[in-house]
Amino acid sequence: MRTNRSVRSARGFTLVELGACIAIGSLFTGAYLVSQPESGKPAAQPGTDPAVIARAQAVARQVKDATQIRGINQAFIIFANNNQERYPLPSLFDTENHTVKPTGRQKDTTANIMSMLIYNGSFPPEMLVSPAEANANIKHFDKYEYSGPRKSVDPAKALWDPALDADFTDGDGHISYAHLQPSEKRLPKWSNTFSSSEAVVSNRGPKIEGVEAGENGARKPTGEDAMSTTYLIHGERQTWEGNVSYNDCHVDFISSTATPGGESLKNWAHYTDAEGKSVPDVVFFDEADDKKGDNLFLGIFTRAGSQAKDFKPIWD
């Protein structure tokens, strides 16, 4: 999945951030020019046009959001450097069940993955909440316990704080962002592959019921929830827009859940369908006709296991 690329993580200031700064500057310059008085009329205060200010604030939120998503991706990569190139899987570390009661791959939920990284000092809890978050149930977790977490099975030997919660459907959740489902067939992509087309962290998407063919080889969702809260994170109510970070750690701002068509498909992620054909991948949907079962599927998962069917995604 890929549109126009920003520069990679090796550089401190990405083109996404530079472009946003230019855009914000242009917005305020335009506001100043508009505010210049006509002959004989009093001057308006520069930069006070509510629409211009709102747009500038939205751009700033989108940039900060992209930085946070990229930071989470970077944390995955740094972790992998000391873990045989594999991204974090709590099941491989809490083998004696000192942290949580579920056993084996059941531990590999969104909350446990992110909490383990926080406990290791990879990033603070507030980085998991988007500055553009639209769901009132998703809040920064300010009671994280970095030592002897009381909700763990054995606080003295715990490897993360289980109190961090991803499930915003039955109370407060503490995570805005989706990630690649680390199920069995997708594990090769849950690693330091440096692929520029493998999406791994993103703004979460809406619930999608199916996928159909679009124009010029594109694939588009069907039954997409047009009233999804995720539509309000960035952009207008009419469509989903969001930041997506890839396994080479670049971030793109995407303006649709559908794939592109035509020449743009060359750089887009594909999967192999039941007939052996290469098909563009809609990353917020687990395509049932995927022959290998390794299509990209990003979400927030409150249950996990060794197979894709064991994972429980949540929406809105």
N, C-alpha and C positions, 0 to 999 in steps of 0.2 A: 504494500500500500504506500503510495508516494505521489506527492505533487511537487511543487517547487521546493527544493531543499534549502535548509539553513546549513551553515557550516557545522562541522562536527565538534565534539566535546573538547578537543585539544585546544581550541581557542576560547578565550575568556568571554568574548562578546559576540554573540551570534548575529547573523543577518536578520533573523526574526526580531531580535531586540533593537538592532540598528534601524530597521524599517519602521518599527513602532515609534521610536523616538522621532524619526523624520515625520511620521504621520501626525504625531501629537503636536510637533512644532508647526506643521502646516495648518492644522486645525486652529491653533491659536493665532497664527499669522492671518488666516482668513477671517477669524473673528475680529481681529484688530482693524483690518481693512474695511470690513462691513460697518464697524463702529464709527468710522470717520464721518463727520457731519456734512450734510448738504449746506449750501450757502444760507446763512441766516438761522440755522437750526443748532441747538445745543448738542455737544458731542455725547454719545453714549459711552459708558464705561467699557474699555477694551476687555475682551475675554469673558464677558458676562452673559453671552448668549447661552441659555440653558441647554439647547440642543447640542451646541458645540462642546460645552463642558461635559455633558453626558457621554458624548462620543469619545472624548479624550479619556475619560475615566474608564470606559469600556475597553479601549485599546490598552490602557495601563494594566487593567486586570488580566487581559488576555496574555500580555507579555509576562507578567509575574506568574501566571498559571503555567505558561510554557516552561519557565525557569524551574518551577517546582517539579513538573513532570520529568523534565530532563535530569533534575537532581536525583529523583528516585531511580531513574534508569542508570545513572552513574553509580548509585549505591549498589545496584545489582552487579554491575561490571566489576567494581572494586571488590565486592564480596567474592565474585567468581575467580578473581585473580589468585585467591588463596583457597579455592575450593574446587580444584581440578576443572576450572572454566565453567562450573555449573552455578546457576542462580540459586538463591536460598530455597531450601526445602526443609521445614522444621522437622519432618519425620526422620531425617538423617542425623539429627542432633539430639533430639529428646527421646533417645532410644530406651531409656529407663523410666520414661513417663513421670519424671519429676516435675514437669511444667504443667501439662494437661493430661486428662484421663484418656481421651481417644487415642487409639494405637495406630501405628503404621502410617500409611498415606492419608488417613483421616485427619491428621494434624495439619495438612498442607492447605489450609484455608487462607483467604485474603488477610484476615486479622492476624493470624499467627505469623504469616510471612512478613508482614509489615512491622509487627511488634518485635520480632526477632532482630530486624534491622535497627529499630529504634534503640533496643536494649544494647546493641553493639556500638551505638554512637554514630550510626551512618547518617541519620537525620533526626530532627526533633518531631514530636507528634503533630505540631501545627502545620508541617509541610504536607501532610496528608489531606488537608482541607483546602479546596480551591478558593482563591479570592473571589471567584465569580459563582460560588455555590448557590444554587437556587432552592435546595431542599432544606427546609427549616429543621429537620431532624438530624442533619449532618453538622456536627459541631467539633471544634477543637477539644481534644481530650487533655485537660490540664491537671489530671491527677495521676499521671503515669508514674509507676514506682520502678525506679532503676535498680533497686536493691531489695532483695527479699520480698518480692511481690506477693501480697496476701492472698490473691485469688489463685495462686498456683498450688499444685499438689504438695510440693515441698519447697517452700520459699527459699531455703538455704541453698538449694541446688537448681533452682529455676533458671531457664535460659531466656525468658522474656516475660512480660506482664500480660497475662491472659485477660485483664480487664479492658484492654483496647478492643473495641467492638466495631465490626464492619456492618452489622445488620441494622439498618435504619428503618426497616419495615415494621418493627415492633418496639420502637423506642429510639433513643439517641444512637446514632452511628458516628464513627470518627474518621471515616475514609471516603473521600470524594471520587478517587480514581480507580479505573479499571486496569486490569493486567491480563496478560496471556494466561489462559487456563493451563496449569502445569500437569495435565493428565498424561498418561503413559505414552501415547503416540506423539505428543507435542513436546516431550522432554528434550529432544535434540535442539529445539528452538528456544527452550528455557535455559539458554547458555550463551556464552560469549562467542556468537557466530560472526559478529561484525557485519551482518547482512543489512543492507539499506532498505530492504522491502519487508522485513519481518517486524511487524508492530508488536510492541511488548508492554508499553504503558500509555494510557490515554485518559482524556475526559471520558467518563462512562457514556455509553450510548443508550438509545431507547430499546424497548422490547420489540423484536421483529418476529413475525410469524412465518415468513418464507422469503424466497428470492426468485426473481424471474428475469428473463433476458430483456435488455434495454437496447438503445440505439448504438450502432458502431461497436458491437461486441461487449458493451457494458452489462453489468448485472445490477439490478436495483431491488430493494426490499419490497415486500408486500405485507400488508397488515401491520405496518409500522404505527405505533401509538402516536397519533398526531397531537395528542395533548400531554405528551411526556414532559416531565419536569426538566429533563435534560435539554430540551429545546430552549430553555431559558438561561442556560449557563453562559452561552455566547450567542451573539447574533439575534435574529428576530424569531418570533414564535412560529413562523411558517416552516422552519427547517432546522435540522441539527447542524451545529458547527462545533469544532473542538480541536484541541492540540493532540497530536499523536507522536510518540517517540518510538524509535526503531532500534534494532540491535546494533547499529553503528553509532547510536546515541544522537542522531540528528532529530530535530523536531519539525513537523509540518503542521500548518493550520489547515484543516480540512473543512470544506463547506457542505458536505453531504455524507450520508451513510452509504450511498451507492458508489460503485466503482466508476472510474472514468471509462471512456471508450476511445477508440482510434489509436493513435500513436502513443498516447499516455499509458496504455496497457503494457507497454514493453517494460516499464519499471514498476509494475504493480505485482503484488503477491498473487500467485495462482495455486490451485490445488488440482488433483487428478480425480475426475468423477468416475462413476461406476463403469462408464464406457471407455475409460482410458484417455479421455480428452482433458486438456488443460483449461481450467475455468477460472476467471477472475474471482478473487476471494472477498466476500463481504465480511469484514472483521468482527462485527458485533452479532454474527449469526453462525451457529454450528451447522454447516451444510450436511444434510443427511445422505447426500449422494457422494460424499467424499470417500473414495476407495481406500485410502490409507488412514484416514481418521486424524490427519495432522494439519487440517486447515486452521488458520488463525481464528481464535475466538477469544475476545477480550471481555471481561466482566468483573464483577465483584462476587466472590463465591463464599457462602457461609457454611457449606459442607464440601468435603473433598474425599478423594479416594484414588485408587490406582487407575480406574477407568473414567472416561469422560462422563458416563451416565451417573457416576457417584457424586459429581460436583453439582451443587445447587446455586445457580446464579440468581441475583435479585435485581430488580429494576425499581426505579425511579428515584 
